[in-house]
Amino acid sequence: MTPYIQELIAIGASVGAHCQPCLTYHVGKAREMGVGEQEIREAVTVGQKVEKGAMSAMRDFSGNLLGSSSQNGSACCSGQASPERKSCCS
């Protein structure tokens, strides 16, 4: 596998793992290697899709484990961090 492909995979994995320092590093490294912005964006999108699938599967799994239906929605307001990022709701 080429280093070029490795960086694209690392970008997607960083998104899926919610690792902001990893994403910053791997996007920078990919840019240094000449990876195009469109390819970087596509790798981010793939990571987001994997994350979304994993979250959906976990909701179903936890609902089945607890004998209840899975719930849609956020556990904390809109699920968005405040500008100060002290918590997701304040």
MOPAC internal coordinates of N, CA, C and O (Angstrom, degrees):
PM7 1SCF
backbone

  N    0.0000 0     0.00 0     0.00 0    0    0    0
  C    1.4489 1     0.00 0     0.00 0    1    0    0
  C    1.5293 1   108.19 1     0.00 0    2    1    0
  O    1.2310 1   121.10 1   -43.39 1    3    2    1
  N    1.3006 1   115.50 1   136.61 1    3    2    1
  C    1.4650 1   119.71 1  -177.71 1    5    3    2
  C    1.5299 1   110.70 1   -77.36 1    6    5    3
  O    1.2310 1   120.18 1   -26.34 1    7    6    5
  N    1.3349 1   117.27 1   153.66 1    7    6    5
  C    1.4622 1   120.22 1   175.46 1    9    7    6
  C    1.5384 1   112.17 1   -57.71 1   10    9    7
  O    1.2310 1   120.30 1   147.34 1   11   10    9
  N    1.3215 1   117.04 1   -32.66 1   11   10    9
  C    1.4685 1   123.34 1   178.09 1   13   11   10
  C    1.5285 1   109.81 1   -58.69 1   14   13   11
  O    1.2310 1   120.66 1   129.55 1   15   14   13
  N    1.3240 1   116.35 1   -50.45 1   15   14   13
  C    1.4649 1   121.69 1   179.73 1   17   15   14
  C    1.5238 1   110.22 1   -67.40 1   18   17   15
  O    1.2310 1   120.39 1   141.86 1   19   18   17
  N    1.3285 1   116.87 1   -38.14 1   19   18   17
  C    1.4634 1   120.15 1   178.38 1   21   19   18
  C    1.5245 1   111.34 1   -58.83 1   22   21   19
  O    1.2310 1   120.11 1   139.02 1   23   22   21
  N    1.3164 1   117.40 1   -40.98 1   23   22   21
  C    1.4640 1   120.10 1   179.92 1   25   23   22
  C    1.5266 1   111.42 1   -67.87 1   26   25   23
  O    1.2310 1   120.08 1   141.26 1   27   26   25
  N    1.3214 1   117.46 1   -38.74 1   27   26   25
  C    1.4670 1   119.41 1   176.96 1   29   27   26
  C    1.5254 1   110.72 1   -63.47 1   30   29   27
  O    1.2310 1   120.40 1   138.97 1   31   30   29
  N    1.3238 1   116.84 1   -41.03 1   31   30   29
  C    1.4630 1   120.21 1   176.88 1   33   31   30
  C    1.5236 1   110.06 1   -64.34 1   34   33   31
  O    1.2310 1   120.31 1   137.10 1   35   34   33
  N    1.3286 1   117.01 1   -42.90 1   35   34   33
  C    1.4622 1   120.97 1   179.88 1   37   35   34
  C    1.5267 1   111.39 1   -62.41 1   38   37   35
  O    1.2310 1   119.97 1   145.28 1   39   38   37
  N    1.3131 1   117.66 1   -34.72 1   39   38   37
  C    1.4669 1   120.98 1   177.21 1   41   39   38
  C    1.5213 1   109.86 1   -63.90 1   42   41   39
  O    1.2310 1   120.15 1   130.16 1   43   42   41
  N    1.3187 1   117.31 1   -49.84 1   43   42   41
  C    1.4613 1   120.52 1   178.54 1   45   43   42
  C    1.5140 1   112.11 1   -61.26 1   46   45   43
  O    1.2310 1   120.38 1   138.16 1   47   46   45
  N    1.3347 1   116.88 1   -41.84 1   47   46   45
  C    1.4629 1   120.83 1   179.23 1   49   47   46
  C    1.5251 1   111.20 1   -65.05 1   50   49   47
  O    1.2310 1   120.15 1   142.59 1   51   50   49
  N    1.3171 1   117.32 1   -37.41 1   51   50   49
  C    1.4642 1   121.21 1   178.67 1   53   51   50
  C    1.5198 1   111.14 1   -62.13 1   54   53   51
  O    1.2310 1   120.76 1   138.20 1   55   54   53
  N    1.3233 1   116.15 1   -41.80 1   55   54   53
  C    1.4673 1   120.54 1   177.92 1   57   55   54
  C    1.5211 1   109.55 1   -64.05 1   58   57   55
  O    1.2310 1   120.32 1   131.59 1   59   58   57
  N    1.3243 1   116.99 1   -48.41 1   59   58   57
  C    1.4551 1   121.16 1  -178.96 1   61   59   58
  C    1.5127 1   113.16 1   -62.07 1   62   61   59
  O    1.2310 1   120.45 1   149.35 1   63   62   61
  N    1.3384 1   116.74 1   -30.65 1   63   62   61
  C    1.4612 1   122.11 1  -179.71 1   65   63   62
  C    1.5281 1   112.73 1   -89.56 1   66   65   63
  O    1.2310 1   119.95 1   177.77 1   67   66   65
  N    1.3151 1   117.70 1    -2.23 1   67   66   65
  C    1.4684 1   122.96 1  -178.44 1   69   67   66
  C    1.5262 1   111.53 1    59.82 1   70   69   67
  O    1.2310 1   120.51 1  -144.96 1   71   70   69
  N    1.3115 1   116.63 1    35.04 1   71   70   69
  C    1.4643 1   120.81 1  -177.61 1   73   71   70
  C    1.5288 1   109.60 1  -100.76 1   74   73   71
  O    1.2310 1   120.82 1   -85.05 1   75   74   73
  N    1.3224 1   116.04 1    94.95 1   75   74   73
  C    1.4588 1   120.83 1  -177.90 1   77   75   74
  C    1.5243 1   112.59 1   -63.73 1   78   77   75
  O    1.2310 1   119.23 1   135.94 1   79   78   77
  N    1.3491 1   119.06 1   -44.06 1   79   78   77
  C    1.4707 1   117.56 1   177.34 1   81   79   78
  C    1.5265 1   112.16 1   -62.27 1   82   81   79
  O    1.2310 1   120.54 1   143.52 1   83   82   81
  N    1.3404 1   116.58 1   -36.48 1   83   82   81
  C    1.4698 1   120.29 1   178.14 1   85   83   82
  C    1.5237 1   110.31 1   -63.54 1   86   85   83
  O    1.2310 1   120.64 1   134.50 1   87   86   85
  N    1.3327 1   116.38 1   -45.50 1   87   86   85
  C    1.4611 1   120.50 1  -178.89 1   89   87   86
  C    1.5202 1   110.64 1   -62.58 1   90   89   87
  O    1.2310 1   120.41 1   135.27 1   91   90   89
  N    1.3172 1   116.82 1   -44.73 1   91   90   89
  C    1.4624 1   120.68 1   178.18 1   93   91   90
  C    1.5285 1   110.48 1   -57.83 1   94   93   91
  O    1.2310 1   120.70 1   133.29 1   95   94   93
  N    1.3159 1   116.27 1   -46.71 1   95   94   93
  C    1.4641 1   120.87 1  -179.69 1   97   95   94
  C    1.5233 1   111.31 1   -62.06 1   98   97   95
  O    1.2310 1   120.44 1   128.85 1   99   98   97
  N    1.3210 1   116.77 1   -51.15 1   99   98   97
  C    1.4647 1   119.81 1  -173.67 1  101   99   98
  C    1.5296 1   112.91 1   -70.95 1  102  101   99
  O    1.2310 1   119.68 1   147.07 1  103  102  101
  N    1.3242 1   118.21 1   -32.93 1  103  102  101
  C    1.4676 1   119.62 1   174.58 1  105  103  102
  C    1.5314 1   109.18 1   -65.40 1  106  105  103
  O    1.2310 1   120.31 1   136.38 1  107  106  105
  N    1.3287 1   117.01 1   -43.62 1  107  106  105
  C    1.4627 1   120.25 1   177.74 1  109  107  106
  C    1.5184 1   112.30 1   -61.35 1  110  109  107
  O    1.2310 1   121.12 1   135.55 1  111  110  109
  N    1.3216 1   115.46 1   -44.45 1  111  110  109
  C    1.4674 1   120.32 1   179.14 1  113  111  110
  C    1.5319 1   110.60 1   -63.56 1  114  113  111
  O    1.2310 1   120.37 1   137.40 1  115  114  113
  N    1.3358 1   116.89 1   -42.60 1  115  114  113
  C    1.4697 1   120.65 1   179.02 1  117  115  114
  C    1.5249 1   110.69 1   -61.78 1  118  117  115
  O    1.2310 1   120.47 1   136.98 1  119  118  117
  N    1.3225 1   116.71 1   -43.02 1  119  118  117
  C    1.4686 1   119.95 1   179.04 1  121  119  118
  C    1.5234 1   110.86 1   -62.44 1  122  121  119
  O    1.2310 1   120.51 1   138.40 1  123  122  121
  N    1.3471 1   116.63 1   -41.60 1  123  122  121
  C    1.4663 1   120.35 1   177.65 1  125  123  122
  C    1.5268 1   111.38 1   -59.53 1  126  125  123
  O    1.2310 1   120.65 1   146.92 1  127  126  125
  N    1.3340 1   116.36 1   -33.08 1  127  126  125
  C    1.4650 1   121.54 1  -178.41 1  129  127  126
  C    1.5215 1   112.24 1   -82.79 1  130  129  127
  O    1.2310 1   120.58 1   175.20 1  131  130  129
  N    1.3327 1   116.49 1    -4.80 1  131  130  129
  C    1.4530 1   119.93 1   179.01 1  133  131  130
  C    1.5159 1   115.08 1    90.24 1  134  133  131
  O    1.2310 1   120.35 1  -164.75 1  135  134  133
  N    1.3289 1   116.94 1    15.25 1  135  134  133
  C    1.4642 1   119.82 1   176.24 1  137  135  134
  C    1.5237 1   107.62 1   -67.89 1  138  137  135
  O    1.2310 1   120.07 1   -45.78 1  139  138  137
  N    1.3076 1   117.48 1   134.22 1  139  138  137
  C    1.4574 1   122.09 1  -177.95 1  141  139  138
  C    1.5193 1   113.04 1   -73.27 1  142  141  139
  O    1.2310 1   121.48 1   -26.71 1  143  142  141
  N    1.3201 1   114.78 1   153.29 1  143  142  141
  C    1.4672 1   120.44 1  -179.20 1  145  143  142
  C    1.5301 1   111.92 1   -59.68 1  146  145  143
  O    1.2310 1   120.32 1   142.59 1  147  146  145
  N    1.3241 1   117.00 1   -37.41 1  147  146  145
  C    1.4661 1   119.62 1   179.77 1  149  147  146
  C    1.5272 1   110.76 1   -63.82 1  150  149  147
  O    1.2310 1   120.23 1   138.49 1  151  150  149
  N    1.3190 1   117.17 1   -41.51 1  151  150  149
  C    1.4667 1   120.07 1   178.68 1  153  151  150
  C    1.5204 1   111.32 1   -66.54 1  154  153  151
  O    1.2310 1   120.36 1   142.51 1  155  154  153
  N    1.3217 1   116.92 1   -37.49 1  155  154  153
  C    1.4651 1   120.68 1   176.94 1  157  155  154
  C    1.5226 1   109.47 1   -63.22 1  158  157  155
  O    1.2310 1   120.45 1   134.41 1  159  158  157
  N    1.3262 1   116.74 1   -45.59 1  159  158  157
  C    1.4668 1   120.41 1   178.67 1  161  159  158
  C    1.5282 1   111.37 1   -61.53 1  162  161  159
  O    1.2310 1   120.37 1   140.94 1  163  162  161
  N    1.3193 1   116.90 1   -39.06 1  163  162  161
  C    1.4643 1   120.54 1   178.64 1  165  163  162
  C    1.5249 1   110.87 1   -65.28 1  166  165  163
  O    1.2310 1   120.11 1   141.00 1  167  166  165
  N    1.3260 1   117.40 1   -39.00 1  167  166  165
  C    1.4660 1   120.84 1   177.54 1  169  167  166
  C    1.5246 1   110.79 1   -64.55 1  170  169  167
  O    1.2310 1   120.35 1   140.27 1  171  170  169
  N    1.3359 1   116.94 1   -39.73 1  171  170  169
  C    1.4666 1   121.10 1   176.08 1  173  171  170
  C    1.5255 1   109.66 1   -62.37 1  174  173  171
  O    1.2310 1   120.25 1   135.83 1  175  174  173
  N    1.3144 1   117.13 1   -44.17 1  175  174  173
  C    1.4658 1   121.45 1   179.57 1  177  175  174
  C    1.5246 1   111.19 1   -60.93 1  178  177  175
  O    1.2310 1   120.22 1   137.91 1  179  178  177
  N    1.3213 1   117.18 1   -42.09 1  179  178  177
  C    1.4686 1   120.34 1   177.52 1  181  179  178
  C    1.5296 1   109.86 1   -61.06 1  182  181  179
  O    1.2310 1   120.24 1   135.27 1  183  182  181
  N    1.3203 1   117.14 1   -44.73 1  183  182  181
  C    1.4669 1   120.78 1   177.69 1  185  183  182
  C    1.5150 1   112.05 1   -60.00 1  186  185  183
  O    1.2310 1   120.26 1   140.10 1  187  186  185
  N    1.3312 1   117.11 1   -39.90 1  187  186  185
  C    1.4615 1   121.07 1   178.26 1  189  187  186
  C    1.5251 1   111.16 1   -65.41 1  190  189  187
  O    1.2310 1   120.37 1   141.33 1  191  190  189
  N    1.3195 1   116.90 1   -38.67 1  191  190  189
  C    1.4675 1   120.65 1   178.82 1  193  191  190
  C    1.5246 1   110.99 1   -66.53 1  194  193  191
  O    1.2310 1   120.34 1   138.43 1  195  194  193
  N    1.3185 1   116.95 1   -41.57 1  195  194  193
  C    1.4663 1   120.60 1   177.66 1  197  195  194
  C    1.5222 1   109.67 1   -62.59 1  198  197  195
  O    1.2310 1   120.66 1   135.19 1  199  198  197
  N    1.3318 1   116.34 1   -44.81 1  199  198  197
  C    1.4631 1   121.09 1   179.20 1  201  199  198
  C    1.5239 1   110.56 1   -60.45 1  202  201  199
  O    1.2310 1   120.20 1   135.23 1  203  202  201
  N    1.3167 1   117.22 1   -44.77 1  203  202  201
  C    1.4621 1   121.48 1  -179.18 1  205  203  202
  C    1.5272 1   110.57 1   -61.87 1  206  205  203
  O    1.2310 1   120.39 1   137.13 1  207  206  205
  N    1.3212 1   116.87 1   -42.87 1  207  206  205
  C    1.4594 1   120.68 1   178.04 1  209  207  206
  C    1.5168 1   112.12 1   -63.77 1  210  209  207
  O    1.2310 1   120.90 1   138.82 1  211  210  209
  N    1.3298 1   115.88 1   -41.18 1  211  210  209
  C    1.4622 1   120.18 1   179.25 1  213  211  210
  C    1.5237 1   111.14 1   -65.28 1  214  213  211
  O    1.2310 1   120.21 1   139.14 1  215  214  213
  N    1.3210 1   117.20 1   -40.86 1  215  214  213
  C    1.4701 1   120.43 1   179.33 1  217  215  214
  C    1.5209 1   110.89 1   -66.08 1  218  217  215
  O    1.2310 1   120.30 1   140.15 1  219  218  217
  N    1.3093 1   117.04 1   -39.85 1  219  218  217
  C    1.4605 1   120.93 1   178.41 1  221  219  218
  C    1.5264 1   110.34 1   -63.75 1  222  221  219
  O    1.2310 1   120.71 1   135.78 1  223  222  221
  N    1.3139 1   116.25 1   -44.22 1  223  222  221
  C    1.4625 1   120.48 1   178.87 1  225  223  222
  C    1.5258 1   110.91 1   -63.72 1  226  225  223
  O    1.2310 1   119.84 1   141.39 1  227  226  225
  N    1.3344 1   117.90 1   -38.61 1  227  226  225
  C    1.4621 1   121.11 1   179.35 1  229  227  226
  C    1.5233 1   111.26 1   -67.99 1  230  229  227
  O    1.2310 1   120.00 1   141.11 1  231  230  229
  N    1.3339 1   117.61 1   -38.89 1  231  230  229
  C    1.4722 1   119.95 1   176.44 1  233  231  230
  C    1.5213 1   110.15 1   -60.39 1  234  233  231
  O    1.2310 1   120.73 1   134.50 1  235  234  233
  N    1.3233 1   116.21 1   -45.50 1  235  234  233
  C    1.4637 1   120.25 1   178.76 1  237  235  234
  C    1.5230 1   110.92 1   -63.74 1  238  237  235
  O    1.2310 1   120.29 1   134.97 1  239  238  237
  N    1.3199 1   117.05 1   -45.03 1  239  238  237
  C    1.4585 1   121.60 1  -179.10 1  241  239  238
  C    1.5195 1   111.10 1   -61.72 1  242  241  239
  O    1.2310 1   120.34 1   131.36 1  243  242  241
  N    1.3417 1   116.95 1   -48.64 1  243  242  241
  C    1.4661 1   119.62 1  -178.58 1  245  243  242
  C    1.5212 1   110.92 1   -65.55 1  246  245  243
  O    1.2310 1   120.03 1   142.98 1  247  246  245
  N    1.3233 1   117.55 1   -37.02 1  247  246  245
  C    1.4625 1   120.51 1   176.36 1  249  247  246
  C    1.5139 1   111.54 1   -62.99 1  250  249  247
  O    1.2310 1   120.32 1   136.41 1  251  250  249
  N    1.3217 1   116.99 1   -43.59 1  251  250  249
  C    1.4645 1   120.78 1   177.64 1  253  251  250
  C    1.5199 1   111.43 1   -66.00 1  254  253  251
  O    1.2310 1   120.33 1   139.47 1  255  254  253
  N    1.3120 1   116.97 1   -40.53 1  255  254  253
  C    1.4556 1   121.83 1   179.98 1  257  255  254
  C    1.5209 1   111.09 1   -61.69 1  258  257  255
  O    1.2310 1   120.79 1   140.15 1  259  258  257
  N    1.3210 1   116.10 1   -39.85 1  259  258  257
  C    1.4617 1   121.27 1  -177.79 1  261  259  258
  C    1.5215 1   112.68 1   -91.44 1  262  261  259
  O    1.2310 1   120.60 1   178.05 1  263  262  261
  N    1.3164 1   116.45 1    -1.95 1  263  262  261
  C    1.4558 1   119.87 1   179.32 1  265  263  262
  C    1.5110 1   113.36 1    69.87 1  266  265  263
  O    1.2310 1   120.52 1  -150.50 1  267  266  265
  N    1.3160 1   116.62 1    29.50 1  267  266  265
  C    1.4637 1   120.59 1   179.07 1  269  267  266
  C    1.5153 1   108.74 1  -132.87 1  270  269  267
  O    1.2310 1   121.18 1   -17.25 1  271  270  269
  N    1.3110 1   115.35 1   162.75 1  271  270  269
  C    1.4562 1   118.56 1   177.91 1  273  271  270
  C    1.5145 1   109.39 1   -73.81 1  274  273  271
  O    1.2310 1   121.08 1   -29.43 1  275  274  273
  N    1.3197 1   115.54 1   150.57 1  275  274  273
  C    1.4561 1   119.08 1   177.41 1  277  275  274
  C    1.5136 1   108.74 1   -69.84 1  278  277  275
  O    1.2310 1   121.30 1   -30.51 1  279  278  277
  N    1.3163 1   115.11 1   149.49 1  279  278  277
  C    1.4541 1   120.01 1  -179.39 1  281  279  278
  C    1.5069 1   109.41 1  -107.48 1  282  281  279
  O    1.2310 1   121.54 1   -41.53 1  283  282  281
  N    1.3000 1   114.66 1   138.47 1  283  282  281
  C    1.4575 1   119.68 1   172.93 1  285  283  282
  C    1.5084 1   107.71 1   -92.43 1  286  285  283
  O    1.2310 1   120.88 1   -26.57 1  287  286  285
  N    1.2832 1   115.92 1   153.43 1  287  286  285
  C    1.4530 1   119.81 1   177.36 1  289  287  286
  C    1.5114 1   110.44 1   109.56 1  290  289  287
  O    1.2310 1   122.07 1    -8.84 1  291  290  289
  N    1.2725 1   113.64 1   171.16 1  291  290  289
  C    1.4442 1   121.18 1  -175.95 1  293  291  290
  C    1.5147 1   111.03 1   -93.96 1  294  293  291
  O    1.2310 1   121.12 1   -29.40 1  295  294  293
  N    1.3135 1   115.46 1   150.60 1  295  294  293
  C    1.4503 1   120.59 1   176.21 1  297  295  294
  C    1.5214 1   110.60 1   -78.64 1  298  297  295
  O    1.2310 1   120.34 1   171.29 1  299  298  297
  N    1.3010 1   116.96 1    -8.71 1  299  298  297
  C    1.4545 1   119.91 1  -173.82 1  301  299  298
  C    1.5221 1   109.39 1  -141.48 1  302  301  299
  O    1.2310 1   120.76 1   -81.28 1  303  302  301
  N    1.3025 1   116.14 1    98.72 1  303  302  301
  C    1.4622 1   121.15 1   178.25 1  305  303  302
  C    1.5243 1   110.98 1    46.66 1  306  305  303
  O    1.2310 1   120.65 1    56.36 1  307  306  305
  N    1.3050 1   116.36 1  -123.64 1  307  306  305
  C    1.4606 1   120.55 1  -179.41 1  309  307  306
  C    1.5196 1   112.10 1   -88.91 1  310  309  307
  O    1.2310 1   120.67 1   176.58 1  311  310  309
  N    1.3332 1   116.32 1    -3.42 1  311  310  309
  C    1.4567 1   119.29 1  -176.93 1  313  311  310
  C    1.5150 1   113.15 1    79.40 1  314  313  311
  O    1.2310 1   120.21 1  -173.66 1  315  314  313
  N    1.3173 1   117.21 1     6.34 1  315  314  313
  C    1.4569 1   121.49 1  -178.94 1  317  315  314
  C    1.5211 1   109.74 1   -97.23 1  318  317  315
  O    1.2310 1   120.85 1   -40.66 1  319  318  317
  N    1.3018 1   115.98 1   139.34 1  319  318  317
  C    1.4508 1   120.35 1   175.93 1  321  319  318
  C    1.5231 1   109.32 1   -74.55 1  322  321  319
  O    1.2310 1   121.26 1   -33.60 1  323  322  321
  N    1.3121 1   115.19 1   146.40 1  323  322  321
  C    1.4557 1   119.43 1   176.05 1  325  323  322
  C    1.5261 1   108.83 1   -70.71 1  326  325  323
  O    1.2310 1   120.11 1   -17.58 1  327  326  325
  N    1.3311 1   117.39 1   162.42 1  327  326  325
  C    1.4688 1   118.64 1   178.54 1  329  327  326
  C    1.5282 1   112.64 1   -56.55 1  330  329  327
  O    1.2310 1   120.43 1   147.08 1  331  330  329
  N    1.3303 1   116.78 1   -32.92 1  331  330  329
  C    1.4610 1   120.27 1   179.32 1  333  331  330
  C    1.5210 1   111.45 1   -80.54 1  334  333  331
  O    1.2310 1   120.18 1   166.97 1  335  334  333
  N    1.3305 1   117.26 1   -13.03 1  335  334  333
  C    1.4621 1   124.93 1   178.55 1  337  335  334
  C    1.5213 1   113.00 1    57.48 1  338  337  335
  O    1.2310 1   120.18 1  -145.56 1  339  338  337
  N    1.3341 1   117.26 1    34.44 1  339  338  337
  C    1.4580 1   120.66 1   176.12 1  341  339  338
  C    1.5135 1   110.49 1   -78.17 1  342  341  339
  O    1.2310 1   120.74 1   145.99 1  343  342  341
  N    1.2986 1   116.19 1   -34.01 1  343  342  341
  C    1.4599 1   121.71 1   175.07 1  345  343  342
  C    1.5134 1   107.08 1  -160.58 1  346  345  343
  O    1.2310 1   120.78 1    -2.56 1  347  346  345
  N    1.3289 1   116.11 1   177.44 1  347  346  345
  C    1.4586 1   117.55 1  -178.66 1  349  347  346
  C    1.5234 1   111.60 1   -80.36 1  350  349  347
  O    1.2310 1   119.52 1   167.07 1  351  350  349
  N    1.2975 1   118.53 1   -12.93 1  351  350  349
  C    1.4704 1   119.97 1  -173.57 1  353  351  350
  C    1.5204 1   114.18 1  -115.78 1  354  353  351
  O    1.2310 1   119.80 1   164.75 1  355  354  353
  N    1.2965 1   117.98 1   -15.25 1  355  354  353
  C    1.4691 1   117.55 1  -175.58 1  357  355  354
  C    1.5030 1   112.46 1  -106.90 1  358  357  355
  O    1.2310 1   120.10 1   180.00 1  359  358  357

